[in-house]
Amino acid sequence: MWNEVISENKVQVEASRKTGPDIELTILMPCLNEARTLPACIAKAHGFLNSSGIRGEVVVADNGSSDGSQTLAAACGARVVSVPVRGYGAALIVGIAAAKGRYVVMGDADESYDFGALKSFVAELRLGSQLVMGNRFRGAILPGAMPPLHRYLGNPVLSFVGRLFFKSPIGDFHCGLRGFERQAILQLGLCCEGMEFASEMIVKASLSHLRIAEVPTTLSPDGRDRPPHLRTWRDGWRHLRFLLLFTPRWLFLYPGAALALLGLAQLVLAHFHADGWGRWPVGIHTQLLASAGMVLGYQTMLFAMGAVLARHCAHLNTIHPRDRWALYVASGSLLPVGGGSATLAGLTLCASLTWQWGSSGFGALDPEAAMRQIIPGVALLLMGTQSVLASIFFAALRSAFDSRRPAATGQTSGS
């Protein structure tokens, strides 16, 4: 269904481009039951196009409204694009594909943004910017327009994470009013159907080195008589989860590698300096904590490999050169072979201690000597089995994505 909707709209748009005049700007509004505020938004958008002399259009990407928003939008002079797949991102993906303009300015149809004040967006686009973000914190946030939790915690934290991980210049990651060069955004291959679409656009634009600018904008209280579609904790987590999926090195790899190496260094030190190394602790209790840290660190590194593989299989973006090793390890034979060897080594150490215990008639063993042997053995056993199980899971993950592609291709070719 998803591919059929996009393909059908693309055919219609290309046909209209061959017969109609060039359109510079599409003002795009995702819509789900916005009958109360939609007419005012469309009127402001048409007013801006008329007053600025820009050849443009207003497109409403309707997500299955049940309040007559489709009929109302058409009556107000907007072009309505039906999107059967629910979701903020789903509506915008189809809307962008159906847009006729060289540039697109998108914004919510709830009167929170002024579609009559798009001059700065168009100016930046004409100057060569490929993505122009509104910044509500540099502009104005009117009383009651943004909940305090969003204003002082959610948006600042997520924007900081985005700037830190992706070297993005954007100060307001989640402003809903943004403009872009349509062709540049289409080439990013955006695919998130939910609210995290807003983050996906910025992340992929930053990773693809698009020219990004920011302009002040004003956020007003929305004019709806119902709660917004946005759910604070659910959608906030989805945004954060998406950002972290694109940063496996900082989230998983670097902390995991540091923890694993520190644990390994402590175990090696305790092995070669069993009688002590100055004031540094090398006893069996320290060994136990070190082995736990090594196992936890290695497990975290496996998560990094899984994140890179999932991103690659889902075609979310081109793999960063620094992440290619993770894709190689997750897809190759190193994990099962290395994991099997580590498991065998761990079992050998544990079996050796069991043999010694049996030779002594299963009597009391020296705790210090026994633990120094069993701790590394158990650590190797855990890391080895984790490696083997991870290789099986990664293979299943690849198969799951591969099994979905032929069906999607068949739908596309048949539409």
N, C-alpha and C positions, 0 to 999 in steps of 0.2 A: 504493500500500500504506500509506504513512504517513498520509494523510488518512483512509483507511478505518478504520485502527486507532483513531485519535482519535475519529472520528464514532461508531463502534460503542460505544466506552466511554462517550461522552457520553450516548448514548441510554439505555444501561443505568443510568447514574448518575441521570439525571433521572427515570427510571421508579421507581427505588428511593427517591428523595427524596419522591415523591408518596405512597408507601405506608408508608415507614418513619419512625421517629422522627428528630428533628434530631440530627445528629452535630456536636459542637463541634470535635473534633481528629482528624485523620488522621496517623498516624505512618507515613511512607513510606520504604521501603528499596529502592534499586535493587539488582538481584541478577544475577550471572553466575557460576554454579558456586560458591556459598557454602554448600554443605551442611554443612561442618564448623562454621561459626559462626552460621548462620542461626537454629537453634532457641534459642540463648541470647539472641540479640538480640530475637527475637519474645517470648520469655518476659519479658524485662525491660520491654519496651514494654507488654505486657498488665499486668504488675505495677504499672507507673506509673499506667495508666488506672484500675485497680481501687483502688489506694491513695489516689489523688487524687479519686476520685469523678467523673472527667470522662467524659462520654459520647463514646466514640471508637471508632476502628477501626485495625487494622494492615494496611497494604497492601504487598505485595511486587510490584514491577514487574520481572518476569523478562525477561532479555535473551536468552533461548534457552539456558538452562542444560542441560548434558548429564549432570549428576551427580545428578539427582533432586531438585534444590532446590525445584521447583514442588510436587511431591507432599508433600515434607517441610514446606514452608511452610503448605500447606492443612491438614495434619495438626496443626500447632501452633496453628491458629486464625486464620491470616492470610488475607486475601483476595488472591488471585493475579491479576495483570493481565499478560497475555502481550504482549510487545513484540518483534515480528519484526525491527525495525530495530536493528542493533547500535549501541552507543554509550552512554556514561554519560548524556549529555544526552537522547538519544532515550528511554531508559528513564524518566527523570524527567519529561519532557514528557508522555508518555502517563500516567504515574502521577498527576501533578497533575491532568490532565484527568479521570481516573477517580475521584479522591478525593471523598468525600462530606462531609468536614468543612469547617467555615468556616475553620479554621486547619489548616495542614499543617506538620509538623516532619519534615524529611528528614535521613537520615544513612546512612552506609555500613553494610552488614550484615557487617562483618568484626570486630566487637567492639572497634574502636578508639574508639568513643564509647559512653557509658553511656546507654541509652534509659530507664533508671530515674531519671535525674536531669534531667528536662525542666521542672521547676517554674519556673525563672527564665524560660525561653522563653515558657511559657504566660502567666506574669504580665505580661511586657512586651507580648505580643499583646493581652491583655485591657485593657491601659492605652492601647491605640490604635496601637501600633507596627505597621507593615505588613510590615516585614522585620526579623527579629531574628537577628543573626549570632553564632555562638560565636567566642570569641577564645581560642585555645590559649596565646598568649603572656601573657595576663593571668590565665589559669587555671593549667594545669600540663601539661607535656609529659614523660611518664614515660620513664625510660631505655629506649632502643631503639625508641621510638615514631615518631621522625622522623629521617631521615638528616641528618647535619650539613650537607650541601649544601643541602637544603631549608630547614633551620632557620635557617641563618646567611646564606644568599645568596638562594635562589629566592624564598621567601615574603616576606622583608623587601623585596627589590627590587621585586617585582611589586606588593606592597601599597603601597609608596611611589609607584610610577608611578600606581596607581589613585587614591591620595589627591591627588597633584599635578594630574593631568589632569581628574579628575571631581569634585573638592572633596568627596570622600566621607569620612565620619568613621570608616570601618572600618579597624581596625588589622590584621586578619587576613583578607585577601581570599579565601583559599582554604580556609577551614575548611569541612569537609564537613557539619557539624551546624548547621543553620539552620532557623528557623521563619518562616512568613509567612502573611499573609492570602491565602487561595487566589484570591479574585476579583481582588485587586489585581495579583497576579503573572500571572494569565491575561491581563489587559489589556495586559501588556508585550509580548506576542507573541513569547515566547522560541522560538528555532528552532535553536540550535546543537546538533548531535547528539553531539559529543565532549566531552572534559574541559573545554573552554573555556566550556561551559554555565555553570560556576560563576562565571566572570568576567562573562558576558553578563547574568546575573541582577542582579549588583551594579551594573554599568554602567548598565543600563536603569532600574533602580530609582532610582539617583542622578540620572540625566537627567530622570526623570519626577517627581522631588521626592517620592518616597514617604518616609514617616516610618520612619527606620532607627535601630535600637538595637543594642547589642552587650552580650553577657553572657560572663563567664568560663566556660570549659569545659575539660575534661581530655581529653587525647589519650593513649590507651594503645596498647601494641604490638598489632598485629592478630593474631588467633588462627589465621590460615590457614597451611596447610602448603605453600604455593606462593608465588611472587613476586606482588606486587600488579599490578593492571592498569595502574597509572600508570607511564609512561615519562618519566624525569626531563627529558631534553633535548627530546624530541619534544613532550611535552605542555607543558613550560615555554615552548617557542617558540610553540606554538599559543595559549597564554594571552597572551603578549606581543604576538604578531601581532594578536590580537583587540583588545587595548587600544589599540594604535597605529592600527588601522583607524578607531577612534572619535575619534582626535585628529589629523586630518590638518593642522589649523592649526599645532599645535606641532611635529609631526614633519616636515612637508613645506613648508607655506605660509610661515610666518614665516622659517625659515632660508633657504628658496629665494628669497623676496622680498628679504631683506637681501643675499644674495650677488649677486643679479642687479642690484640698485640700486647696490651698491658697484662692480661691474664696469662698469656703464654710466657712473657718475660719473667713473671713471678714464679711460674712453675719450673722454668729452666734454672732460675737462680736457686730455688729451693732444692733442686736435684743436685747441683754441683756444690752447694754450700749447706749441706745438711746440718752441720754443727753451728751454723750461724754466720751472718755476714755483717759484722759490726752491730749496730743497733737496729738494723732492718729486720723485720719479722719474717722468718722462713719456716715456721712451724706448720703442722698439718692443718690447723684451723685456717691459717692464711692461704694454704694450698687449696683448701676446699672452696673458699671464696674466689680465689683466682680462677679455678676451673669453671665455676659457675659463671663468672664474668666472660671467660673465653667462649663458653657455649652460647651464652646470650648474645655476645657480640657477633659470633658467626651466624646465628639465626637471623639477626638483624641484617647482615649482609645478604642473606638469602632473600629477605624481603625486598632489598634493593634490586636484585636480579629479577624477581617476580614483577616488580613495578615496571621495569624497563621492558620486559617481555610482554606484559599486558598492554602497555602503551603501543608497542610495535604491532602486536596482533590486531589491535583495534584501529590501527592507522590514525592515531591521534596526532602524530607529527613525525617528522624525520628524526631518527635517533641521533643524539648528540655524539660527536666523535669520542668523547670521554666515557660514554656509556656502552660503546660497542663491545667492550670486553665482557660486560655483563650479559649481553645478548648471546655472545659466543659461548660462554660458560653454561648459560641456562638452556641453550639449544643443543649443545654438544654432548660428548660422552664423558667429559671430565667429572661431572658430578656423580654419575652412577659408579664409574670405575674408582675414582678417588674415595667416594663414600664407602664403597664396598671394602676397599683396602683398609680404611680407617676403622671400619666396623670389625674387620678381622683382627687388626692389631689390638683393639680394645678387648675383644673376646679372648685373645691370647694372654694378655696381661691378667685379666680376671680369672681365666682358667688356670694360669700358673699359680696364682695365689691360692685358688681352691685346691690345687694339687699339693701345695706345701701344707695347707691346713689338714688335708687328709693324711699326709705322711706323718703328721704329728699326732694322729689319732683324734682329729677334730677337737683338740684341746685349745687352750688359750693361746692367742698369738700376741706378739709384740704390737701394740696399737700403732706406735709411731712408724715401724717398718711396714706394717700391713697397709696403713692408710696412704703412705707415700707411693705405694704400688697401685692400689685400687683407685685412687682419685684420678690419675691420668688415664687409667684404663676405662673408667666410666665416662670420662670426658670424651675420649676417642669414640667410644661406643655411641654416645649420644650424637656427636657431630657426624659420625658416619651414617647412622640411620636417618638423621635429618637430611643429609645430602641425597641419599637414595630416594627417600619419600618426596623430596623437593623435585627431583628429576622426573618422577612419575607425575606429580601435579603439573609441572610445566609442560610435559607432553600432553596431558589431558587438556590443558588450557589452549595449547596450539590447535589441537584437534577440534575443540569446541568452536573456535573462531573459523577454522577452515571449513567445518561442516555447514556453517551459515552462509558462506560466500557463494556457492553454486546456486542456492535458492534465490539469493538477492540478484545474482546475475540473470537468472532466468526470468525474474519478474521484470527487470529492466529491459531486456531484449524483447519481451513480449508486449510491452506497453506501446 
